[in-house]
Every structure is written in C-alpha cells, then in structure tokens.
Amino acid sequence: MKLSIVIITFNEEANIGRTLESVSALVKANGEIVIVDSGSTDRTVDIAKSHGAKLFVEPWKGYAAQKNSAIEKAGAGWILLLDADEAVSKELAAEIQRVMERKDSDPAGYWMPRKNLFLGRWIAHGGFYPDRKLRLFRHGQGKIEDRLVHETVKVEGTTATLKGDLLHYAYPTLSGYIEHMNKYSSLGAQMAVQEGKRGFSFINIVVRPWFTFLYNYFLRLGFLDGKEGLLLHFYHAVYVSWKYAKVWELAGNADSPRRH
C-alpha cells in the first residue's frame, strides 16, 4: 500500500528538515509527502521542496480545517499525519512499513505513543508519556474533528496501537512554551465559551490548577523528571488557570468599568 505523509506548516525551518528526514525511508519505499503551508516567510518551503514534497500554499483556516484540507490532497491509501515539530523514530517507521505490507482490511487506524521533549529532556512521567496519538489511518476513514484546539483524528472502524515512539520536539525554550500555552489557553477559552461556560469560577481558576499540578507532579510521578518536570507541571497548571480566567473575560464579564 502507498503512504501519504501529511503535514501543515508555517515558519518551521528549524523543524521540518528533521521531520522529513525521519520519514525518508517510508517515502522511498512507496510514499509521498503532502504539505499545506500557510505563507511561511522563512526557508520552510525551500526545505520541503528539497525533500520532494508536494507543496500547497493556502490561507490559514484553523488547525482542523487546515489539516483536513491537507488530508484531502493526499493520493495514497494510508495517511500518516504529522506536526512539523515531530519525527518518526526508527522503530515506529519499521512498524508503519509492516502495516503497509499487510493485505487485510483491519484496522482502520493506529495509535502511537508520543515522547515530548521539554527544555532538552524527554518527559517520561506525569501523564506526558505515553502521550498516545492516532496519526496513521486509512484514507477516507479518518478526519480531524472540528475543534479550535487539541484537534484529533476520528476514525470510522477499528483501531490498534503501535509500539514505536513518535518524537515531539515540542518546547526547546521556556519562553516558547509559555507563548504556546498562552495561545492555546485563548483557543481553549473560546471553545469553552462556545460550549456555554460563563462567569468567574474560583474553583476553575484556583482550585483546578493546583489539583492538576498535585495530581500530575506527585500521583503520576512527574517529579521523577527533575527540574524540567517541575517547571512543566507548574506552568501547565498556570495554563489551566489562564484558560478559565479567559473564559470569564471572553464571556463579556471584564469589559465594563468597576466602581472604586
């Protein structure tokens, strides 16, 4: 079976070369690379073309719509959906190749464990590993659900799980992580408001973040990841607080002057 590697990009010159190198063996065996770029101003496009990618440039439509647009352009029977800052480990690539060589019709999709790199350390605890993602699926049987953030693939049919790791070179700097969480908390707040959440909640803004930290850092052994684990789980809790504070703000509760 043929495989389409599908990626969306925007200013990913620091990552995209590593991603495409990691799937070179899969592409060489019987595959293609499909990239939908949203107007990169760095070397992303040049790097993608140097790896033989089929490149399309489209205005940004949101994560789900952009990824679904890229999936629709794929010409193979199987889709491997990657983020531009991810890479396929050798073990995972070998497993995917074996899936391509199978003749049966099941399953329709495969989950895979994802390892997240934070400040130079692979995080192994605290709920961040195995961070399972469904990324390999039959063309026509998988689609990204329509969400503003944390969008996932929904597959029609049975699924199975691969053992090799998907490598996520997520957050090389603390400032980058904080910037990312600020963006995602805003998108998460928009989703929450659309779902009807309103008002100022002490539980969600104060209690829930601390519970999240204590649960992940102590009960799920996040402390075993050293200083990096402490920072990751602390600032993840801050992200939770930001999201619910932004819900209150977006719902129109912070737009009128208060009496002093």
C-alpha positions as CSV (number, residue, x, y, z in Angstrom):
1,M,0.0,0.0,0.0
2,K,1.1,3.6,-0.7
3,L,1.5,6.1,2.2
4,S,1.0,9.8,2.2
5,I,2.9,11.8,4.8
6,V,0.7,14.8,5.5
7,I,1.9,18.0,7.3
8,I,0.8,21.6,7.7
9,T,3.5,24.2,8.2
10,F,4.1,27.9,8.9
11,N,7.7,29.1,9.5
12,E,9.0,25.7,10.5
13,E,12.6,25.9,9.1
14,A,14.0,24.8,12.5
15,N,12.0,21.6,12.5
16,I,10.7,20.5,9.0
17,G,14.0,19.1,7.8
18,R,14.3,16.8,10.8
19,T,10.7,15.7,10.3
20,L,11.1,14.9,6.6
21,E,14.4,13.1,7.2
22,S,12.7,10.8,9.7
23,V,10.2,9.6,7.1
24,S,12.6,9.3,4.1
25,A,12.7,5.5,4.2
26,L,8.9,5.3,4.2
27,V,8.6,7.7,1.3
28,K,11.3,5.9,-0.6
29,A,9.6,2.5,-0.1
30,N,6.2,3.7,-1.6
31,G,5.1,7.1,-0.5
32,E,4.7,10.8,-1.0
33,I,4.9,13.9,1.2
34,V,2.0,16.4,1.1
35,I,2.5,19.8,2.8
36,V,0.0,22.6,3.1
37,D,1.8,25.8,4.1
38,S,0.1,28.9,5.3
39,G,2.5,31.5,4.0
40,S,5.9,30.9,5.6
41,T,8.4,33.7,5.3
42,D,11.4,31.6,6.3
43,R,13.1,28.6,4.5
44,T,10.3,26.1,5.2
45,V,9.1,25.9,1.6
46,D,12.6,25.5,0.2
47,I,13.4,22.7,2.6
48,A,10.1,21.0,1.9
49,K,10.8,21.1,-1.9
50,S,14.3,19.8,-1.4
51,H,12.7,16.6,0.0
52,G,10.4,16.2,-2.9
53,A,7.2,17.3,-1.1
54,K,4.0,18.2,-3.0
55,L,3.5,21.7,-1.7
56,F,0.3,23.8,-1.5
57,V,0.0,27.3,-0.1
58,E,-3.3,28.2,1.5
59,P,-4.6,30.9,3.9
60,W,-4.8,29.8,7.5
61,K,-8.3,28.3,8.2
62,G,-7.7,27.0,11.7
63,Y,-6.0,23.7,12.8
64,A,-8.8,21.3,12.0
65,A,-9.7,22.8,8.6
66,Q,-6.1,23.2,7.5
67,K,-5.3,19.6,8.3
68,N,-8.4,18.3,6.7
69,S,-7.5,20.3,3.6
70,A,-4.1,18.6,3.5
71,I,-5.6,15.1,4.0
72,E,-7.9,15.7,1.1
73,K,-4.9,16.3,-1.2
74,A,-3.2,13.0,-0.3
75,G,-3.2,10.4,-3.0
76,A,-2.3,7.3,-1.1
77,G,-4.4,4.6,0.6
78,W,-2.9,5.4,4.0
79,I,-2.3,8.7,5.8
80,L,0.4,9.5,8.3
81,L,-0.4,12.8,9.8
82,L,2.5,14.7,11.5
83,D,3.1,18.0,13.1
84,A,6.1,19.9,11.7
85,D,7.9,19.6,15.0
86,E,7.5,15.8,15.2
87,A,9.7,13.0,13.9
88,V,9.2,9.3,13.4
89,S,11.6,7.0,15.4
90,K,13.3,4.2,13.5
91,E,11.2,1.7,15.5
92,L,8.0,3.4,14.6
93,A,9.0,3.7,10.9
94,A,9.6,-0.1,10.7
95,E,6.2,-0.8,12.2
96,I,4.5,1.5,9.8
97,Q,6.3,-0.2,6.9
98,R,5.0,-3.5,8.1
99,V,1.4,-2.1,8.2
100,M,1.8,-1.0,4.6
101,E,2.8,-4.5,3.6
102,R,-0.2,-6.2,5.2
103,K,-3.1,-7.3,3.0
104,D,-6.0,-7.4,5.4
105,S,-8.6,-4.6,5.7
106,D,-8.4,-4.1,9.5
107,P,-7.8,-2.0,11.5
108,A,-8.7,1.4,10.0
109,G,-6.3,3.4,12.2
110,Y,-3.3,3.1,14.6
111,W,-2.5,4.9,17.8
112,M,1.2,5.5,18.7
113,P,3.0,6.7,21.8
114,R,4.4,10.2,21.6
115,K,7.5,11.3,23.6
116,N,7.6,15.1,24.4
117,L,10.9,17.0,24.6
118,F,10.8,19.8,27.2
119,L,13.9,22.0,27.7
120,G,16.2,19.3,26.4
121,R,14.7,16.5,28.4
122,W,12.4,13.7,27.2
123,I,9.5,13.7,29.6
124,A,8.7,10.2,30.8
125,H,6.1,10.7,33.6
126,G,3.3,12.9,34.8
127,G,0.8,11.9,32.1
128,F,3.1,13.2,29.3
129,Y,4.2,9.7,28.3
130,P,2.9,7.7,26.7
131,D,1.0,10.6,25.1
132,R,-0.9,8.4,22.6
133,K,-2.0,9.9,19.3
134,L,-4.0,8.4,16.4
135,R,-1.9,9.5,13.4
136,L,-1.9,6.6,11.0
137,F,-5.2,5.8,9.2
138,R,-6.8,4.7,6.0
139,H,-7.6,7.4,3.5
140,G,-11.4,8.1,3.6
141,Q,-11.9,6.6,7.0
142,G,-10.3,9.4,9.1
143,K,-10.9,13.1,9.6
144,I,-9.9,15.8,12.0
145,E,-12.8,16.7,14.3
146,D,-13.8,20.4,14.1
147,R,-12.2,21.9,17.2
148,L,-10.3,25.1,17.7
149,V,-7.5,23.4,19.6
150,H,-6.4,19.8,20.7
151,E,-8.0,18.5,17.5
152,T,-7.8,14.8,17.0
153,V,-8.5,12.2,14.2
154,K,-11.8,10.5,14.3
155,V,-11.7,7.1,12.5
156,E,-14.5,5.0,11.1
157,G,-13.6,1.4,12.1
158,T,-11.4,-0.5,14.5
159,T,-8.0,0.8,15.7
160,A,-4.9,-0.8,17.1
161,T,-1.7,0.5,18.8
162,L,1.9,0.6,17.6
163,K,4.8,0.4,20.0
164,G,7.4,2.7,18.4
165,D,7.6,6.3,19.6
166,L,6.5,9.4,17.7
167,L,9.1,12.1,18.8
168,H,7.8,15.5,19.6
169,Y,10.5,18.2,19.7
170,A,8.0,20.4,21.4
171,Y,9.5,23.1,23.7
172,P,13.2,23.8,23.4
173,T,12.8,27.1,25.4
174,L,10.7,28.1,28.4
175,S,9.6,31.3,26.7
176,G,8.4,29.3,23.7
177,Y,6.4,27.0,26.0
178,I,4.8,30.0,27.8
179,E,4.0,31.6,24.4
180,H,2.4,28.4,23.2
181,M,0.3,27.9,26.3
182,N,-0.9,31.5,26.1
183,K,-2.1,30.9,22.6
184,Y,-3.7,27.5,23.4
185,S,-5.4,28.8,26.6
186,S,-7.0,31.5,24.4
187,L,-8.3,28.9,21.9
188,G,-9.4,26.7,24.8
189,A,-11.3,29.6,26.3
190,Q,-13.1,30.3,23.0
191,M,-14.2,26.7,22.9
192,A,-15.4,26.8,26.5
193,V,-17.5,29.9,25.8
194,Q,-19.0,28.3,22.7
195,E,-20.0,25.4,24.9
196,G,-21.8,27.8,27.3
197,K,-19.3,28.3,30.1
198,R,-19.6,31.7,31.7
199,G,-18.7,33.7,34.8
200,F,-15.8,33.8,37.3
201,S,-15.1,30.5,38.9
202,F,-12.8,30.3,41.9
203,I,-12.7,26.5,41.5
204,N,-11.6,26.6,37.9
205,I,-9.2,29.5,38.2
206,V,-7.5,28.5,41.5
207,V,-8.5,25.0,42.8
208,R,-8.5,23.1,39.5
209,P,-4.9,24.3,38.5
210,W,-3.5,23.3,41.9
211,F,-5.2,19.9,41.7
212,T,-3.9,19.4,38.2
213,F,-0.3,20.2,39.5
214,L,-0.6,17.9,42.5
215,Y,-2.1,15.1,40.5
216,N,0.4,15.1,37.7
217,Y,3.5,16.0,39.7
218,F,3.0,13.7,42.7
219,L,0.4,11.0,41.9
220,R,1.5,10.5,38.3
221,L,5.2,10.7,39.3
222,G,6.1,13.9,37.4
223,F,8.7,14.7,40.0
224,L,10.9,11.9,38.5
225,D,11.6,14.2,35.5
226,G,13.7,16.5,37.7
227,K,13.7,20.3,37.3
228,E,12.2,20.1,33.9
229,G,9.3,18.1,35.2
230,L,8.7,20.6,38.0
231,L,8.6,23.5,35.5
232,L,6.5,21.7,33.0
233,H,3.8,20.7,35.5
234,F,3.8,24.0,37.3
235,Y,3.3,26.0,34.1
236,H,0.8,23.5,32.8
237,A,-1.2,24.3,35.9
238,V,-0.8,28.0,35.1
239,Y,-2.2,27.3,31.6
240,V,-5.3,25.8,33.2
241,S,-5.8,28.9,35.3
242,W,-5.3,31.2,32.3
243,K,-7.9,29.3,30.3
244,Y,-10.7,29.7,32.8
245,A,-9.8,33.3,33.5
246,K,-10.0,34.0,29.8
247,V,-13.4,32.3,29.7
248,W,-14.6,34.9,32.1
249,E,-13.0,37.7,30.1
250,L,-14.4,36.4,26.7
251,A,-17.9,36.0,28.1
252,G,-18.1,39.8,28.4
253,N,-17.6,40.0,32.2
254,A,-14.5,42.1,32.1
255,D,-15.5,44.8,29.6
256,S,-17.2,47.3,31.8
257,P,-15.5,49.7,34.4
258,R,-15.9,48.8,38.0
259,R,-16.7,51.3,40.8
260,H,-13.9,52.2,43.2
